[in-house]
Amino acid sequence: MRVAVGAAGVLVAVLLPGCGATGSSEGATGPSGTVDVFAAASLTETFTAIGSAFEDAHPGVTVSLNLGSSAALAQQLVAGAPADVFASASPSAMEVATTAGRAEAPVTFARNRLALAVPTGNPGGVRELADLARPELTIALCAPQVPCGELAATVLRRSGVTAAPDTLEQDVRAALSKVRLGEVDAALVYRTDVLAAADQVQEVPLPEAGSATTDYSLTVVADAPDAAAARAFVAYVLSREGQRVLADAGFS
């Protein structure tokens, strides 16, 4: 499987063992070729696992993941970037792609909620959401146009908290990385991200986020180079096997 992580418009590709050649076709016994999947950064572990399982279930298929901010991926699609599947962490990013005619009708396949992450040991003594307004703390938030930034703004506004972020990151994994490295005292990320990095970060209870969730949607990209394989991948994500992977990672 091939995984590409988008950062500031630059794709850094990592070729994993067993990757096949790029191409697309539909064999008599099922899909074949390469399925190019644009997916939100918060789906890194789950879609890597789902992609590998899909390849095992469909010999001859290679899943290529382009991971990044949903907003940035939607803009890449609007600009004409070739892809087969788009998995967005927010309805607004998906709407950008569908409005531009670059995506078919999407389906919701998972839900996530915000979490307050701190480095292991909580050196900043963060106890609640209101602490994000403390000027002596170093805080990371996602940029406002990023899905996790949209959700963070909603939670902060509803709670009457004026956060003082020291950095605004372009995707949720960049914000999480700041916490993992101890570069910030706290960050608002997704709960699934905290679970994925449980050995390096810890979660501070955030009751304010209980009703603030984001729906993840999935679609076949219009004019997908390999529409048959794309539909098979979407079906696999929605299957019992795909949903089990997402549930185990903390998605609802």
TIVOTI-828261 format. One line per field, with one value per residue (C-alpha): residue in three letters; x, y, z. Coordinates in steps of 0.5 Angstrom, whole numbers, plus 2048, in hexadecimal, padded with zeros to 3 digits. Example, Ala and Ser with C-alpha at 12.3 -4.5 7.8 and 13.67 -1.06 7.14 Angstrom:
BEGIN
aa: (ALA / SER)
east: (819 / 81B)
north: (7F7 / 7FE)
up: (810 / 80E)
***
This chain:
BEGIN
aa: (MET / ARG / VAL / ALA / VAL / GLY / ALA / ALA / GLY / VAL / LEU / VAL / ALA / VAL / LEU / LEU / PRO / GLY / CYS / GLY / ALA / THR / GLY / SER / SER / GLU / GLY / ALA / THR / GLY / PRO / SER / GLY / THR / VAL / ASP / VAL / PHE / ALA / ALA / ALA / SER / LEU / THR / GLU / THR / PHE / THR / ALA / ILE / GLY / SER / ALA / PHE / GLU / ASP / ALA / HIS / PRO / GLY / VAL / THR / VAL / SER / LEU / ASN / LEU / GLY / SER / SER / ALA / ALA / LEU / ALA / GLN / GLN / LEU / VAL / ALA / GLY / ALA / PRO / ALA / ASP / VAL / PHE / ALA / SER / ALA / SER / PRO / SER / ALA / MET / GLU / VAL / ALA / THR / THR / ALA / GLY / ARG / ALA / GLU / ALA / PRO / VAL / THR / PHE / ALA / ARG / ASN / ARG / LEU / ALA / LEU / ALA / VAL / PRO / THR / GLY / ASN / PRO / GLY / GLY / VAL / ARG / GLU / LEU / ALA / ASP / LEU / ALA / ARG / PRO / GLU / LEU / THR / ILE / ALA / LEU / CYS / ALA / PRO / GLN / VAL / PRO / CYS / GLY / GLU / LEU / ALA / ALA / THR / VAL / LEU / ARG / ARG / SER / GLY / VAL / THR / ALA / ALA / PRO / ASP / THR / LEU / GLU / GLN / ASP / VAL / ARG / ALA / ALA / LEU / SER / LYS / VAL / ARG / LEU / GLY / GLU / VAL / ASP / ALA / ALA / LEU / VAL / TYR / ARG / THR / ASP / VAL / LEU / ALA / ALA / ALA / ASP / GLN / VAL / GLN / GLU / VAL / PRO / LEU / PRO / GLU / ALA / GLY / SER / ALA / THR / THR / ASP / TYR / SER / LEU / THR / VAL / VAL / ALA / ASP / ALA / PRO / ASP / ALA / ALA / ALA / ALA / ARG / ALA / PHE / VAL / ALA / TYR / VAL / LEU / SER / ARG / GLU / GLY / GLN / ARG / VAL / LEU / ALA / ASP / ALA / GLY / PHE / SER)
east: (800 / 802 / 801 / 802 / 802 / 800 / 803 / 803 / 801 / 807 / 806 / 80B / 80A / 80D / 80D / 80B / 80D / 808 / 806 / 804 / 804 / 800 / 7FA / 7F2 / 7EE / 7E8 / 7EA / 7E5 / 7E5 / 7E5 / 7E9 / 7F0 / 7F5 / 7F6 / 7F1 / 7F3 / 7F0 / 7F0 / 7EF / 7EF / 7F5 / 7F1 / 7F0 / 7F7 / 7F7 / 7F0 / 7F1 / 7F8 / 7F5 / 7EF / 7F3 / 7F7 / 7F1 / 7EE / 7F4 / 7F4 / 7ED / 7EE / 7F5 / 7F7 / 7F5 / 7F9 / 7F6 / 7FA / 7F9 / 7F9 / 7F9 / 7F8 / 7F3 / 7EC / 7EB / 7F2 / 7F0 / 7EA / 7ED / 7F2 / 7EC / 7E9 / 7EF / 7EF / 7F3 / 7F2 / 7EF / 7EA / 7E7 / 7E7 / 7E6 / 7E4 / 7E4 / 7DF / 7D9 / 7DB / 7E2 / 7DD / 7D8 / 7DE / 7E0 / 7D8 / 7D7 / 7DC / 7DA / 7E0 / 7DC / 7D6 / 7D1 / 7D5 / 7D3 / 7D4 / 7D9 / 7DB / 7DB / 7E0 / 7E1 / 7E6 / 7EB / 7EF / 7F6 / 7FC / 803 / 804 / 805 / 801 / 807 / 802 / 7FD / 7F7 / 7F1 / 7EB / 7E9 / 7EA / 7F1 / 7F2 / 7F2 / 7F7 / 7FD / 803 / 801 / 803 / 7FD / 7FC / 7F5 / 7F4 / 7F3 / 7EC / 7EB / 7ED / 7E7 / 7EA / 7EB / 7E4 / 7E2 / 7E6 / 7E3 / 7DC / 7DE / 7E2 / 7DC / 7D7 / 7DB / 7DD / 7E4 / 7E9 / 7EF / 7F6 / 7F9 / 801 / 800 / 7FB / 7FC / 7FA / 7F7 / 7F6 / 7FC / 800 / 7FD / 7FD / 805 / 806 / 803 / 807 / 80E / 80C / 80C / 806 / 802 / 7FB / 7F8 / 7F0 / 7F1 / 7EC / 7EB / 7ED / 7F4 / 7F5 / 7F3 / 7F8 / 7FE / 7FC / 803 / 805 / 7FF / 7FA / 7F3 / 7F0 / 7E8 / 7E4 / 7DD / 7DC / 7DD / 7D8 / 7D3 / 7D8 / 7DA / 7DB / 7D9 / 7DE / 7DB / 7DD / 7DC / 7DF / 7E2 / 7DF / 7E2 / 7E6 / 7EC / 7EA / 7E2 / 7E1 / 7E7 / 7E5 / 7DE / 7E1 / 7E5 / 7DF / 7DB / 7E1 / 7E1 / 7DA / 7DA / 7DA / 7E2 / 7E3 / 7DE / 7E2 / 7E8 / 7E5 / 7E2 / 7E8 / 7EC / 7E6 / 7E2 / 7DA)
north: (800 / 807 / 80D / 814 / 819 / 820 / 826 / 82E / 82B / 826 / 81F / 81B / 813 / 80D / 807 / 801 / 7FA / 7F6 / 7FC / 7FB / 7FF / 804 / 803 / 801 / 7FC / 7F7 / 7F0 / 7EA / 7E8 / 7EF / 7F6 / 7F7 / 7FD / 802 / 806 / 80D / 80F / 816 / 816 / 81A / 81A / 817 / 811 / 80F / 809 / 806 / 807 / 804 / 7FE / 7FE / 7FF / 7F9 / 7F5 / 7F7 / 7F5 / 7EE / 7ED / 7F0 / 7ED / 7F1 / 7F8 / 7FD / 802 / 809 / 80E / 815 / 818 / 81F / 824 / 823 / 82A / 82A / 823 / 826 / 82C / 827 / 824 / 82A / 82C / 825 / 820 / 819 / 815 / 80F / 810 / 816 / 815 / 81C / 81D / 823 / 824 / 82B / 828 / 823 / 828 / 82C / 826 / 824 / 82B / 82B / 825 / 821 / 81C / 818 / 818 / 816 / 811 / 812 / 80D / 80F / 814 / 817 / 81C / 821 / 820 / 824 / 821 / 822 / 81F / 819 / 81C / 822 / 827 / 82D / 82B / 82B / 829 / 82C / 82F / 836 / 835 / 837 / 83E / 83E / 842 / 83F / 838 / 836 / 834 / 831 / 831 / 82F / 835 / 837 / 835 / 82E / 829 / 828 / 830 / 831 / 82C / 82F / 836 / 833 / 830 / 837 / 83B / 837 / 837 / 83E / 83D / 841 / 83D / 840 / 83B / 83C / 838 / 836 / 830 / 82E / 827 / 823 / 81F / 825 / 827 / 820 / 820 / 827 / 823 / 81D / 821 / 825 / 82B / 82D / 82D / 82B / 82A / 829 / 823 / 81D / 817 / 812 / 816 / 816 / 80E / 80D / 810 / 80E / 80C / 813 / 818 / 818 / 81A / 81F / 81F / 823 / 823 / 829 / 825 / 820 / 823 / 825 / 820 / 820 / 81B / 817 / 816 / 812 / 812 / 810 / 816 / 818 / 815 / 811 / 80D / 807 / 807 / 800 / 7FF / 806 / 803 / 7FD / 800 / 805 / 7FE / 7FB / 801 / 801 / 7F9 / 7F6 / 7F5 / 7FC / 7FF / 7FA / 7FE / 805 / 803 / 800 / 806 / 80A / 80D / 80C)
up: (800 / 7FE / 803 / 802 / 807 / 804 / 808 / 805 / 7FE / 7FE / 7FE / 801 / 7FF / 803 / 7FF / 803 / 801 / 7FD / 7F9 / 7F2 / 7EC / 7EA / 7E6 / 7E6 / 7E3 / 7E5 / 7E5 / 7E4 / 7EB / 7EE / 7EE / 7ED / 7EC / 7F0 / 7F5 / 7F6 / 7FD / 7FF / 807 / 80D / 811 / 817 / 813 / 812 / 817 / 815 / 80D / 80D / 811 / 80C / 806 / 808 / 809 / 803 / 7FF / 802 / 800 / 7F9 / 7F7 / 7F1 / 7F4 / 7F7 / 7FC / 7FB / 801 / 801 / 808 / 80A / 80C / 809 / 807 / 803 / 800 / 7FE / 7FA / 7F7 / 7F4 / 7F2 / 7EE / 7EB / 7EE / 7EC / 7F2 / 7F3 / 7FA / 7FE / 806 / 809 / 811 / 810 / 80C / 80A / 806 / 803 / 801 / 7FD / 7F9 / 7F8 / 7F6 / 7F1 / 7EE / 7F0 / 7F4 / 7F4 / 7FA / 800 / 806 / 80D / 810 / 816 / 81C / 820 / 826 / 828 / 82E / 832 / 832 / 836 / 836 / 83B / 842 / 840 / 842 / 841 / 846 / 841 / 844 / 840 / 83A / 83D / 83E / 837 / 838 / 83D / 83A / 83D / 839 / 832 / 82E / 828 / 824 / 81D / 818 / 817 / 810 / 812 / 815 / 81C / 81C / 81A / 820 / 825 / 823 / 824 / 82B / 82D / 82B / 82F / 835 / 835 / 835 / 831 / 830 / 82E / 829 / 828 / 822 / 81D / 819 / 812 / 814 / 81B / 81B / 81A / 821 / 824 / 822 / 826 / 82C / 82B / 82B / 831 / 82D / 82F / 836 / 833 / 82C / 82A / 826 / 824 / 829 / 825 / 824 / 82B / 82B / 826 / 829 / 830 / 832 / 831 / 833 / 838 / 837 / 83C / 83D / 839 / 83A / 836 / 830 / 831 / 82C / 827 / 822 / 81B / 816 / 811 / 80A / 804 / 7FD / 7F6 / 7F2 / 7EC / 7E6 / 7EA / 7E6 / 7E9 / 7EB / 7EC / 7F1 / 7F5 / 7F6 / 7F8 / 7FD / 800 / 801 / 805 / 809 / 80B / 80C / 812 / 812 / 810 / 816 / 81B / 819 / 81A / 821 / 823 / 822 / 826 / 820 / 822)
***
